[in-house]
Amino acid sequence: MEDMHLIDPLFEPAELKPSRDGFASASVEIGEKDQNVWVLTADVSGSTRANFFERKFPERFVQVGVAEQNMAGVAAGIASEGKTAFVSAYGVFSPGRNWDQIRVSICYNDVPVIFHGSHTGITVGPDGASHQALEDIAITRPIPNMQVLAPADAEEVRKAFWAAYESKRPTYIRTSREKMPVFTTENTPFTLGKANVYREGNDVAIFAIGPLVYESLKAARELEKENIFCAVIDMHTIKPIDKEAIIHWAEKTGLLVSIEDHQINGGLGSAIAEVLAENLPTPLKRHGMLDVFGESGTASDLLKKYSLDAEGIKKTIKEALPMKKR
């Protein structure tokens, strides 16, 4: 893959930021460029960082209250009038509660509504199972015309919203609540639908999303000390998925591992499995939430409990090595 993005992100991050902060930056930047951009939220503007746009452009901000289904309908109407609507809410409620409106009013009409699903994954922490969106990829990925993104850090989130805006397509972008390392930079490549390769390796290829990209990088660094060499791929776009990258690393390593803070059913691992089944059957270990709800706790404690921290990922990879296609 001559055009594959390969960079080295392994430096001590300059700062910790919630990835939802990337939405704040992008929405204001895009709003300054385009007066036809609107932002809607459902009584969570501060939590999802929609309040940054609200302060800057109050005339293009819509607070619908706790009414996610109405919010999707209003956004569809705005987008149908030649504008772009950003919808910012907790991922567990949007797309969790307004799936029908998203499917029929937005995706069926193929209008530019971009959903910011904040507070996804188990790193939501103390809010517990009711607020941990662990199924959002599974319910958005099958909808025709919908793009699905899970960026790795705040900077990549910023780029993801720009890419979604420029695509003019319905898009769902998931972000997290907890402060996490910002390990990409303004110069890190980002192309919608094209994975970023942050580490080379011949033994196993790790495909990860969201905050677990950095945890996977830490795991790969530790495994190298044991002469296990892992490629680490940031699969920030789950739909349209980078089939070329999946097939390339399947051919090169003979073993893929998917890492996600989402149910393994219907998420990143399932998307990769579909590509492998149709193109190059290859052993795949799916690692994420194993058909269970999360619980309350700190982000670090929950990552450890569900083996989604660097140590848990390291253990999972070592257990998967006997599956390797020889």
MINUZA-589204 format. One line per 5 residues: number of its first residue (from 1); for each residue x, y, z of C-alpha. Coordinates in steps of 0.2 Angstrom, whole numbers, plus 5000, padded with zeros to 4 digits. Layout:
REM residues N
NUM> X,Y,Z  ...
REM end
This chain:
REM residues 326
1> 5000,5000,5000  5011,5014,4994  4999,5028,4999  4996,5021,5016  4997,5034,5030
6> 5011,5030,5041  5017,5041,5055  5025,5039,5072  5013,5046,5086  5023,5038,5100
11> 5028,5053,5110  5022,5059,5127  5006,5068,5124  5007,5087,5127  4990,5087,5135
16> 4974,5077,5140  4958,5083,5133  4940,5075,5131  4938,5071,5112  4921,5080,5113
21> 4932,5096,5114  4936,5093,5095  4918,5096,5091  4918,5113,5100  4933,5118,5089
26> 4927,5111,5073  4909,5118,5075  4915,5136,5078  4928,5135,5064  4915,5129,5052
31> 4902,5141,5058  4914,5155,5055  4917,5149,5037  4899,5145,5032  4884,5155,5038
36> 4872,5140,5033  4879,5129,5047  4867,5127,5062  4869,5117,5078  4856,5109,5088
41> 4856,5100,5105  4845,5092,5118  4848,5101,5134  4866,5095,5135  4875,5110,5127
46> 4888,5111,5140  4891,5093,5142  4893,5090,5123  4902,5107,5120  4889,5113,5109
51> 4889,5129,5120  4904,5135,5111  4894,5137,5095  4879,5144,5105  4890,5158,5112
56> 4897,5163,5095  4882,5161,5084  4866,5161,5095  4855,5165,5080  4860,5148,5072
61> 4859,5138,5088  4843,5128,5092  4840,5121,5110  4826,5109,5108  4826,5102,5126
66> 4825,5084,5131  4817,5079,5114  4830,5070,5104  4816,5063,5091  4810,5081,5088
71> 4828,5087,5087  4831,5075,5072  4816,5081,5064  4820,5099,5066  4838,5095,5059
76> 4831,5086,5044  4820,5102,5040  4835,5114,5042  4846,5103,5031  4832,5101,5018
81> 4833,5120,5016  4851,5119,5009  4859,5121,5026  4870,5109,5036  4864,5104,5053
86> 4876,5098,5067  4866,5088,5080  4875,5087,5097  4869,5075,5111  4873,5060,5121
91> 4876,5045,5110  4865,5034,5120  4850,5045,5117  4855,5051,5099  4855,5039,5089
96> 4848,5029,5104  4831,5037,5105  4829,5044,5088  4834,5030,5076  4818,5031,5066
101> 4819,5049,5063  4837,5048,5058  4833,5033,5046  4817,5041,5038  4819,5060,5039
106> 4838,5061,5037  4846,5046,5028  4832,5042,5017  4832,5060,5010  4851,5060,5011
111> 4852,5077,5018  4868,5084,5027  4865,5081,5046  4880,5077,5056  4877,5069,5073
116> 4889,5071,5087  4887,5057,5099  4896,5062,5114  4899,5052,5130  4901,5035,5121
121> 4910,5020,5127  4913,5014,5145  4925,5029,5148  4909,5039,5152  4913,5031,5169
126> 4902,5036,5184  4886,5038,5174  4885,5020,5172  4876,5008,5160  4861,5020,5156
131> 4873,5033,5149  4886,5022,5141  4883,5021,5122  4890,5004,5118  4878,5000,5103
136> 4878,5016,5093  4890,5010,5079  4879,4994,5077  4863,5004,5075  4870,5018,5063
141> 4881,5007,5052  4867,4998,5043  4857,5013,5038  4860,5018,5019  4869,5034,5016
146> 4875,5035,5034  4894,5038,5037  4901,5032,5054  4916,5038,5062  4925,5035,5079
151> 4940,5047,5080  4955,5043,5091  4957,5060,5100  4951,5078,5101  4962,5084,5086
156> 4956,5069,5075  4938,5073,5081  4940,5091,5074  4946,5084,5057  4932,5072,5057
161> 4919,5085,5058  4927,5095,5045  4928,5080,5033  4909,5076,5037  4904,5094,5033
166> 4914,5094,5017  4906,5077,5012  4888,5084,5013  4882,5067,5019  4873,5061,5034
171> 4886,5056,5047  4888,5049,5064  4903,5054,5074  4906,5047,5092  4917,5055,5105
176> 4921,5052,5123  4919,5061,5139  4935,5057,5149  4951,5067,5146  4962,5056,5136
181> 4979,5059,5128  4980,5070,5112  4993,5060,5102  4989,5066,5085  4994,5084,5078
186> 4987,5096,5066  4999,5089,5053  4993,5071,5056  4984,5065,5040  4966,5062,5040
191> 4955,5056,5025  4937,5050,5027  4937,5032,5023  4956,5029,5024  4964,5021,5040
196> 4979,5028,5048  4994,5017,5051  5003,5022,5067  5015,5007,5069  5021,4993,5058
201> 5022,4975,5063  5022,4958,5055  5015,4947,5069  4998,4954,5071  4988,4969,5065
206> 4978,4979,5078  4963,4989,5072  4957,5001,5085  4945,5016,5087  4943,5030,5099
211> 4953,5031,5115  4958,5013,5113  4970,5018,5099  4982,5025,5111  4980,5010,5123
216> 4984,4999,5108  4999,5009,5104  5005,5007,5122  5001,4988,5122  5011,4986,5105
221> 5026,4995,5113  5026,4983,5128  5024,4968,5116  5039,4973,5106  5050,4970,5121
226> 5044,4952,5120  5048,4951,5101  5030,4952,5096  5028,4965,5083  5011,4973,5081
231> 5005,4985,5068  4993,4998,5075  4979,5005,5063  4968,5019,5068  4951,5014,5060
236> 4943,5031,5063  4931,5028,5049  4920,5013,5051  4909,5017,5036  4914,5018,5023
241> 4927,5006,5029  4945,5005,5022  4944,4988,5014  4961,4990,5006  4969,4992,5023
246> 4960,4977,5030  4965,4965,5016  4983,4972,5016  4986,4968,5034  4977,4952,5033
251> 4989,4946,5019  5004,4953,5029  5001,4947,5046  4989,4932,5045  4980,4939,5061
256> 4969,4954,5065  4963,4960,5082  4949,4973,5083  4949,4984,5099  4934,4994,5103
261> 4924,5002,5118  4908,4995,5110  4899,4979,5109  4909,4967,5099  4892,4962,5090
266> 4889,4975,5076  4904,4986,5079  4921,4988,5072  4925,4969,5073  4910,4964,5064
271> 4913,4977,5050  4931,4970,5048  4924,4952,5049  4912,4956,5034  4927,4962,5024
276> 4937,4947,5028  4923,4934,5024  4920,4941,5007  4938,4945,5002  4951,4935,5012
281> 4946,4924,5026  4959,4927,5040  4959,4924,5059  4951,4939,5068  4950,4941,5087
286> 4936,4954,5091  4939,4962,5108  4928,4975,5116  4912,4973,5127  4907,4955,5127
291> 4888,4956,5126  4887,4964,5143  4882,4981,5150  4895,4992,5158  4894,4999,5176
296> 4899,5014,5186  4917,5018,5190  4931,5029,5185  4937,5027,5166  4953,5019,5171
301> 4945,5006,5182  4932,5002,5169  4945,5000,5156  4955,4989,5167  4939,4979,5172
306> 4935,4975,5154  4953,4972,5149  4952,4987,5137  4968,4996,5145  4985,4993,5138
311> 4988,4978,5149  4971,4970,5144  4975,4973,5126  4992,4965,5128  4985,4950,5136
316> 4972,4948,5122  4984,4949,5108  4995,4936,5116  4980,4924,5118  4976,4927,5100
321> 4993,4923,5093  4989,4904,5091  4975,4908,5079  4988,4916,5067  4986,4910,5049
326> 5003,4902,5045
REM end
